[in-house]
Amino acid sequence: MFCGLIGIPVSLIAFWFLVAVTELEQLIWTDWPRDLGWDKPPWWWGFPLLLVAGVVVGLVVARLPGRGGHLPAGGLHAGGITASSLPGVVIAAFFSLPLGAVLGPEAPLLALGTGLALLFGRLVKAPQTQASTMLLGAAGSASAISALFGNPLVGALLLMEVAGVGGPQLFAVMLPALLSSGIGALVFTGFGRWTGLKPASLDIGLPPAPVLDTGDVLWTLLMAPAVALLIHGAFVGGRYAAGFVASSVWTVRNTTLCALGTAGCLALYAVATGRSPEEAALSGQAALGELAADPHSWSVGALVAVLVFKSLAYMLCLGSLRGGPVFPSLFLGGAAGVLLSPLPGFGLVPAMAVGMAAGVTAGLRLPVCGVVLVVLLLGNVNAVPVVVLAAVISFVVVELLPQGPEIPPFAERAARKPRPRKG
């Protein structure tokens, strides 16, 4: 009952957190440039913004409890957050996400939900046992994540895989099951089309979406590993960036340098394409919708440029700033899908589905959640088999590749000993 009650204030706070981030992004990247007389932000727009982001996040990491939350290069996880770390998490998120960090809000929301649940539990004097703490933290995280994705199923599945419910056997069982179910769906659909027969199935009469063909499946087998390599390369680079940030006591300086490197990627994209640097900045959540709605407004050069420069900016942000890895990996996968969709026998919907599934699975390394998230985003049931195949292939490729260096602990400043008083 208490976990259910916790969901009310946590979801409300998560909602207003997301509203505040969205409104700040609109203000900084759209309203301010227009007020200054520009139709779009100039190429240098990211430099002052990310300079501020690097300095503030570096100070939070160096000075506040909890270091502003965990590094996104380490993926999503729900542990290590306490009520005392909430101020640092909120400050780091508000000075990362709206100012141009190529990260999403899901990691701060996980931390926010966990910390708020533990804080409310302490206020009502709930039992402070290990089991109750874990339960309250999971309930708060699930509530906050559900507010982000607008679906309780995604929140529950994400927390199940992040928390490792079922242990290593979960992936050992679910991966073959996912693969066999995806192949079974392809065979079922294929035989249905080849023979013209229609066996009884769960069909409620929705308008049919474009069906898959052989080209979609064959291109999936080639595209999914390529997208997985792209996203995994960004994460490996992010781990090296994290090592650079934590290599000395100069946390603020090194974080600021990585943030300015991100601004440089945004500027290079804007100069090379003549488009807004906003497209290579931020999480990509809004840009993904625009890309899907009007893919022909993006030239081949713009798609290649956004893949290159946004991936590099993503890599730097993963190792230095604070946020989540989900939406940038979705956008990069979707952009790769739009770029490759003109291939013979490929289509826009299956290409974007494959790209997003491979991208988010490579970033999260959570194949079940990746499949459900992409299917819900697409709203296309016929694309489910290639989504499953892409997620499984991406997960296997990432597991077989070198993972890069371990995420290092940040160097602590030497504690100053109190001077003995004279006399």
N, C-alpha and C positions, 0 to 999 in steps of 0.2 A: 504493500500500500504506500509506503514511504517513497519507494522508487517511482511509483506512478505519480505521486504528488510533486516530486522533484522535477518531473518532466515539464510541468507548467511554467515555473519561473525560468528554468534553463532555456526552454525553447523560446520564450519571450525575449530573454536577453540575447540569445543567438540571433533571433530575427532582427533586432535593432542593431546588433553588431554588423550584420550583413548589409542592412540599409545604410548605415553610416559609411561603410567601406565603399559601397556603390555610389552614394552621393558625393563622397570626396573624390572618387575617380572622375565623375562627371564634372565636378567643379574644377579640378586641377588640369584635366586633359582636354576639356571641351569649352567650358565657360570662360576660364581665364584667357586662353588664346584668342577667343572671339572678342572679349572685352578689350584686348590689346590690339585688335585690328587684323588678326590672322584667321584664315579659314580653317587652318589646321595647325597643330603645334610645329614650330620650326625645328630644324634638325638638331639644334643644341639644347632643346627643352629638357631633356633628361639629366643633363649634367648638374644643374643646381639642385634639382629634386633628389637625385640619388646621392649627391654629396651630403645632404641633410640626412637621408636615410642611413648612409653608412656610419656617420658620426653618432647618431642617436642609438642605432642598433648596437654599435660597438660599445657604447657606454652602458647600455642595458646588459649586454653579455658580461662585461667586466665588473659591473657594480651591483646589480640587483639579483636577488635569489631566483634560482631557476633558469638564469641566463636567457630569458625571453622565450623559453621552450626549446625543444630539441631541433637539431639541424635537419633540414629537409633532405639532405643527401643521405641520411640514414633511413629514409622511408617513413611511413606512418607507424607510430606506436603510441599506446595510450598510457604508458607507465612513466613514473618519475615526476609527476606533477602534484604539487601540494597547493593548499590555499594561499600560502605566502608567495607563491610564484605568479599568481594571477596578475598583479600590476605590471610585472615585466613582460608577460605574454601579451597583454593588451597594448602596451606602449610599442613593443617591437612590431606587432602586427600593423598598427596604425601608421607607423613610420616605414613600413616595408611595402605593403600591398598597394595603397593609393599612389605612392610616389614612383611607381614604375617597376617594382620587383617582379620578375617573371615567375611568380608563385601564386598559388590559390589560397583560399581562406580555410581549407579543411583542417590543416594541422593546428592553427590557433583555435579553431572551434572545438577540436578534440580536447585540447588542453583546457580551454575555457569551460567546457561541459564537465570535465573531470574535477577541476578545481572548485567550481561552483557547487557541485554535488557534495564534495567533502566539506566545504564551508557551511552549507546548509545543515549537513549532518552534525557538524560540531555545534552549530547554534541551537539545535533542538536536543543536543546531548544524546545522539544516537550511539549505540555500542561501538567502541573503537577497536574492533577486532580486525585481523587481516582479511577474513572472509567478507565482513561487512564493508570494509574500505574498498575492496575490489569490486563488490557488487554495486556500491553507490557510484564509484567512478565510472564503471561501465554503463550504468543507467544514464548518468549525466552526459557522457560522450555520445551515446546513441541518440539521445534527445537533440543535442546540438547538431549532429551530422544529419539527422532526418530533416531538420529545419533548412539545411543547406540544399539537400538533394530533393526535398519535397516529397520524399517517399520513405515510409518507415522500414520497408523491406531492405533498401540499400543500406540504411543505418545499421540494421541488425546484422546483415551479412558482412558489412565492413568490419564491425566490431568483432564478429566471430572469427574472421580471418586474421585481423590485426592482433587480437589477444591470443591467437593460437589455440582456440578451443578444439580439442581433439588431438593436439600435439602434432608431431610429424606425420602420423598416420592420416591426418586430414587430407594433405596433398597427395599422399600415396594412393588414397582411395578415390578422391574427387577427380584427379587429373585423368586417369584412364576412363572414369565414368563420363567426364565431359567429352573426351575424344570420341568414345564409342557412341554417345548420344548424338554428337554432331554428325558423324558418318552415317549413323542410322537415319537421321533426318534427311540427309542428302540422298541416300538410297531410296527412302520412302518417297520423297518428292520426285526423284528421277523416274522411278518405276511408274508412278502415277501419271507422269507426262508421257512416258514412252508407250504405255499400253492403252492409255485413254480410259482406264478403269478408275473408279473412285471408291475406295473402301470407306467404311464408317470411321469418322474421326471427330475430334472436338472442334466443331466449327459453328460459330454463332452467326454467320452470314455477313461478316464485315466485307467491305469492298476489297477485292484482291489487289495486292501490291505486285510490282514486277517480280517475276519468279527468277530464280537463279539458273544459270546455265553452266556449261562446262568451262567456258572461259573465266567466269567468276571464280570457280574453284581452283583452276590452275594458277591464275594470277595471285590468289590468296597464298598459295604455297611459296611463291617467290617474294611477295610484298611483305608478308608478316615478319620474316627474319630480317629484312632490310630495315623496317621501322624499329624492330626490337634493338638492332645494333645502334641505330641513331639515338634512341632514348637511353640505352644502357651506357653508351659512350658519354652522354651528358652526365649521367650519375657518377661514372668513374672519374670524370673530370671534376665534378663537384666534390668528390672525396679528396682529390688533390688540393682543391681550393680550400677545403676545410682544414687540411694540414697546414697550408700556408697561413691561414688566419690564426691557427692555434700554435704556430711554431715558436712564438715568443710572447713576451708580456705585452707587446704592442698590438693588442687586440683591436683597439679603435682604429689605429692606422691601417692595419691590414684589411679590416672589414671595409673601411672607406675606399681603399684601393680597388677591392673587388667590385664595390658598388659603382665606382667611376668606370671600371672596365665594362660593366653592364651598360652604362650610359654611352660609352663608345660604340658598343654593338648597335644600340638603337640609332645613334647618329649615322653610322655607316649604312644601315638599312635605309634610312630616310634619304641620304645623299645618293645611294645607288639606284633607288627606285623612283624618287620623287614623290613618295607617298608619306603618310603620317608615321612618325616614330612610335605612335601609340600602338600600331599593329604588331610591332615587335616587343612591346612592353606589356606589363600587366599579366594577368593569368591567361588571357585568351578566351575567357568564357563568352564575353559579348562578341568578340571577333569571330568565334566559331559559328555563332548563329548567322552572322552576316555572310560568312563564307559559304555556308550551306544554302542560304537564301539566294545568293547571286554569285555563284562560282565563276561566271564568265567575266566578272569585273576584275578578276585577278589574272594578269598575264603569266606566262610561264616563268619569265624572269623574276616577277614579284614573288611567285610561289617558291622558287629556288632560293631567293634572297631571304625570305622570312624563315625558311627551314634552316638556313645556315646561321643567320645572325640571332634569331630567337633561340636556337639551340645553344649557341655560345653564351648568350645572356642567361639562359636557364641554368647552364653549368655553373656560372659564377654565383648566381643567386642561391643555388642549392647548397653551396659551401660557405655562405657568409650571412645572408639575410634570413628572415623568418617568414615562413608560410608553408604551403603544402604543394606536393608534386602532381596532383591529379589533373587539374585543368590545363596546365601547359602541355602535359603529355597528350591529353585529348586533342588539343588544338594542333600540335605538331603532327599527330597521326592523321587527323582530318585533312590538314593541308597536303600531306603526302598523298592521301587518297584522291583529292581533287587534281593534283598534278599528274597522277598515273591513270585517272579514269578514262582518258581518251584511248588507252591501249585497246587493241582489237579484242572484242568479246568481253570487255570490262564495262561497268556502268558506274555512274556517280554514286548511287546509294550503296551498292556493295563495296565500292572502293573506299568510301569514307568509313563504312562500318568496319572493314578490315583494318584500316589505318588506326582508327580510334581504339579498337579492341587490342591490337598489338601494342599501341603506344601506352595505354593506361595499364595494361598488364605488365609491361616491361618496367614501368615506373613504380607501380605498387607491389608487384610480384604477388598479386592476389587474384588468381584467374577467375574464381567464381564471382566475386564482386565486380570484376571488370566486365564480365559477360552481361550481368544483370544491369549494370549502369549503362552500357552502350545500347542494349536493347531498349531500355526505357527512354533513352535520349532519342533514338531513331524512331520508335513507334512503328517499326517495320518487322512483322513476324517472319516474313520470308527470308530476311537476312540473317536470322539466328544461326543457321548452320555454319556460315562462313565466319560469323563473329566467334563462335565456339572454336573453330579450327584456328583462327588467328590468335586467340587468347592462349590456347594450349601450345601452339608452335612458339609464340613469343616467350612464354614462361620457360619452356624447355631450353630455348636458345640462351636466355639470360642465365639460367642455372648452370649451363655448361661453360659460359665465358668466365674469364678472370674477373673478380669482383673489385679489384683495386685495393688501395690501402684501407685499413680500418679507420673509422671516424675517431680522431684523436681527442682526448680531453683538453679543454682549453687551459692554457697555462695560467696559474694563479699568481697574482701579484704577491710579492713577499709581504707577509703581515708585519706591520710595524709594532715593535715592542714598546710599551709605555716607558718613557724615560723616568728614572728614579728621581723623586723630588729631593731637592737640596734641603739639608737640615732635618 
